[in-house]
């Protein structure tokens, strides 16, 4: 779709898995501003920073996944209207 774009790529071996071989990921979520409490959202987000067990948020596949801990290095809420 035109709303998704690739910023870069590199060749990988056939054994590479975007899900299981990746060491870091960056996510960006965009919300329509409808009375969102951005300070409260940021406060909640900061509680997620660190090492946590996310097994309750995962699609279980115990044959391929045995470690459900993930590290969130940072998070921030940005008001694009104020930027």
RACORHU-V644963 format. One record per backbone hydrogen bond with DSSP energy under -1.0 kcal/mol. NH is the residue of the N-H (numbers start at 1). CO is the residue of the C=O. If there is no record, write none. Layout:
BEGIN
nh-><NH	NH>
co-><CO	CO>
END
This chain:
BEGIN
nh-><4	16	21	38	41	42	43	44	45	46	48	50	52	54	57	58	64	65	70	72	80	82>
co-><1	13	17	36	37	38	39	40	41	42	45	72	70	68	54	55	61	61	52	50	78	79>
END
